[in-house]
């Protein structure tokens, strides 16, 4: 069976095509970038100008590997790259991707997140199912740790779990944040932390990745509704950071103030 056609599908497929998952860069020069994987799309991964990813990694080939989504299956194939392509540490030439597979391209690592990954056991929260502010499971939310909505042209994300302490929870949160922004195509984002009571310094990595992604897209992120404790951890994380990536976050008292600021009011 022929998996790949000779013609490359458009980088931006029709909006009616379902998104089957996302590739999240979890290591390398492009840390934090996210690429949607859409039904009928052939996604070329590499550093070439004609690829959809244009990686900054000098160890990646111009066209390193290609990913095709057909009939709800996502298949990766190496494009004869100089350093080869690895999936979960094993060299591959052609392989179907599963949720949480890690692809290595040069010095870059990308995690494949399927659209239904929030329903799988790999997305484990220390607090159990997502809870709405009233205490019942959040209805209709596609994410385990987030609520998402659009308001006045701004993507409003709310973290729905009361504590972000463990690295596995922080990593899951990072994937959901980047996936939500990518799916919405948003450049103006408000992130509400009103339900978060405890957070560790290491858990700010998802927020840093989100801010870096938005900055690359000439976007902007504002945090709002921080408790005194969360605000204090945020300040300490910025003060002890070794580089500009941990510069202080822009904050607002509440969502309306943040939206007004993003919209230039």
C-alpha positions in Angstrom: 0.0 0.0 0.0 1.4 3.4 -0.9 1.5 5.6 2.1 2.8 8.8 0.6 1.9 10.5 -2.6 4.5 12.3 -4.8 2.7 15.6 -4.4 3.0 17.5 -1.1 -0.3 18.7 0.3 -0.7 22.3 1.1 1.0 23.5 4.4 -2.4 25.0 5.4 -5.1 22.5 4.6 -8.8 23.5 4.6 -10.2 24.3 8.0 -12.8 21.6 7.6 -10.1 18.9 7.7 -9.9 17.4 11.2 -6.8 17.8 13.4 -5.6 14.4 14.4 -2.9 15.6 16.7 0.1 18.0 17.3 3.8 17.8 17.2 5.3 19.6 20.2 9.0 20.5 20.3 10.2 19.3 23.7 13.9 19.7 23.2 16.2 21.6 20.8 16.6 25.1 19.5 12.9 25.3 18.6 11.7 24.4 22.1 8.0 25.2 22.6 7.0 25.3 18.9 3.9 23.3 17.9 2.8 21.9 14.6 -0.8 20.6 13.9 -1.1 17.3 12.1 -4.2 17.4 9.9 -6.1 14.7 8.0 -4.9 14.6 4.4 -1.8 16.7 5.2 1.8 15.8 4.4 4.0 17.6 6.9 7.7 17.9 6.0 9.9 18.2 9.1 13.4 19.8 8.6 15.3 23.0 8.4 14.7 23.7 4.8 12.7 26.8 3.8 10.2 24.7 1.9 9.3 22.7 4.9 6.4 23.5 7.3 8.7 23.5 10.3 11.9 25.3 9.3 13.8 24.0 12.3 16.8 26.0 13.5 18.6 22.8 14.4 21.8 22.6 12.3 21.9 18.8 12.8 18.6 18.3 11.1 18.5 17.7 7.3 16.7 20.2 5.1 14.0 17.6 4.6 14.5 15.2 7.4 11.3 13.2 7.7 7.7 13.4 6.5 4.4 12.8 8.4 1.2 11.9 6.6 -2.2 11.7 8.2 -4.6 9.4 6.3 -7.8 7.7 7.5 -7.2 8.6 11.2 -3.7 7.1 11.0 -0.5 9.2 11.3 2.6 7.7 9.7 6.2 8.9 9.8 8.8 8.2 7.2 12.5 9.2 7.1 13.4 11.2 3.9 16.9 9.7 3.7 18.3 12.1 6.3 22.0 12.3 7.1 21.5 11.4 10.8 18.4 9.3 10.6 15.1 9.6 12.4 14.4 7.9 15.7 11.1 7.2 17.5 11.3 6.5 21.2 15.1 6.0 20.7 14.9 3.4 17.9 16.0 4.2 14.3 13.1 4.0 11.9 12.4 4.3 8.2 8.6 4.2 8.3 6.4 3.8 11.3 2.8 4.6 12.5 2.8 7.1 15.3 1.0 6.5 18.6 0.1 9.0 21.3 3.2 10.2 23.3 5.8 8.9 20.8 8.9 11.0 20.9 10.6 11.7 17.5 14.2 12.7 17.4 15.4 14.8 14.4 19.1 15.8 14.8 19.2 17.4 18.2 15.5 18.2 18.2 12.8 16.1 20.0 9.1 16.3 19.1 6.4 14.6 21.0 3.3 13.4 19.0 0.1 14.3 20.9 -3.0 12.7 19.5 -6.3 14.6 19.7 -7.6 12.2 22.3 -4.5 12.0 24.4 -6.3 13.7 27.3 -8.4 10.5 27.6 -5.4 8.2 27.9 -3.7 7.0 31.1 -0.5 8.9 30.2 -2.3 12.1 31.1 -2.3 11.6 34.9 -3.2 14.4 37.2 -2.5 14.3 40.9 -6.0 15.7 41.5 -8.1 13.3 39.4 -10.6 14.4 36.7 -10.9 18.0 35.7 -13.3 19.9 38.0 -15.3 22.9 37.2 -15.4 25.8 39.7 -18.5 24.3 41.2 -16.8 20.9 41.8 -18.4 18.8 39.0 -16.4 17.6 35.9 -16.0 20.3 33.3 -18.6 19.7 30.6 -17.4 19.5 27.0 -13.8 20.5 27.8 -11.4 18.8 25.3 -8.5 19.1 27.8 -7.8 17.5 31.2 -6.1 20.4 32.9 -7.6 23.4 31.0 -10.8 25.2 30.1 -10.7 27.2 26.8 -12.9 29.9 25.3 -12.6 32.9 23.0 -13.7 36.3 24.1 -13.4 39.5 22.1 -10.8 38.0 19.8 -8.7 36.8 22.7 -8.1 33.1 23.7 -8.9 32.7 27.4 -7.4 29.6 29.0 -8.0 28.7 32.6 -6.0 26.1 34.5 -8.5 23.9 36.2 -6.4 21.9 38.7 -5.5 23.3 42.2 -1.9 22.3 42.2 0.9 22.0 39.6 3.9 20.4 41.4 5.0 17.2 39.7 7.0 17.3 36.5 4.6 14.9 34.7 1.6 17.2 35.4 3.6 20.2 34.3 4.6 18.4 31.1 1.0 17.4 30.4 -0.1 21.0 31.0 2.5 22.3 28.6 1.3 20.1 25.9 -2.3 21.1 26.4 -1.5 24.9 26.5 0.5 24.7 23.2 -2.2 22.5 21.6 -5.0 24.9 22.6 -3.1 27.9 21.2 -2.2 26.1 18.0 -5.8 24.8 17.4 -7.2 28.3 17.9 -4.4 30.0 15.9 -4.3 32.6 18.7 -1.7 35.3 19.2 -3.5 37.1 22.1 -3.8 34.8 25.1 -5.0 35.3 28.7 -4.2 32.5 31.2 -6.2 32.4 34.4 -4.8 30.9 37.5 -7.7 31.5 39.9 -8.1 27.8 40.7 -4.3 27.2 41.3 -3.5 27.2 45.0 0.0 25.5 44.8 2.6 25.7 42.1 6.4 24.8 42.0 9.1 26.8 40.3 9.7 23.9 37.9 6.0 24.0 37.0 6.5 27.4 35.4 8.2 25.7 32.5 4.8 25.2 30.6 4.1 29.0 31.0 7.6 29.8 29.7 7.2 27.6 26.7 3.8 29.2 26.0 5.3 32.7 26.2 8.2 31.8 24.0 5.8 30.3 21.4 3.7 33.5 21.4 6.7 35.7 21.2 7.9 33.9 18.1 4.5 34.5 16.5 4.6 38.2 17.6 1.9 37.4 20.1 1.4 38.2 23.8 0.5 36.4 27.0 -1.0 37.9 30.2 -1.5 35.9 33.4 -4.3 36.9 35.7 -6.1 36.0 38.9 -2.9 34.9 40.7 -3.1 34.2 44.4 -0.5 35.8 46.7 1.4 32.4 46.9 1.4 31.8 43.1 2.5 35.4 42.5 5.3 35.0 44.9 6.6 31.8 43.3 6.3 33.6 39.9 8.5 36.5 41.1 11.1 34.2 42.7 11.3 32.1 39.5 12.0 35.3 37.4 14.5 36.6 39.9 16.5 33.3 40.0 16.4 32.7 36.2 19.7 32.5 34.3 18.4 34.2 31.2 15.7 36.5 29.7 13.3 33.5 29.3 12.4 33.9 33.0 11.8 37.7 32.8 8.7 38.7 34.8 5.4 37.7 33.3 2.9 40.3 32.4 0.0 40.1 34.8 -3.5 41.5 35.3 -6.0 41.4 38.2 -8.7 39.6 36.2 -9.8 38.4 32.8 -11.6 41.6 31.7 -8.6 43.8 32.5 -6.3 41.4 30.6 -8.5 41.3 27.6 -8.8 45.1 27.5 -5.1 45.5 27.7 -4.5 43.0 24.9 -7.1 44.8 22.7 -5.4 48.1 23.3 -8.0 49.7 25.6 
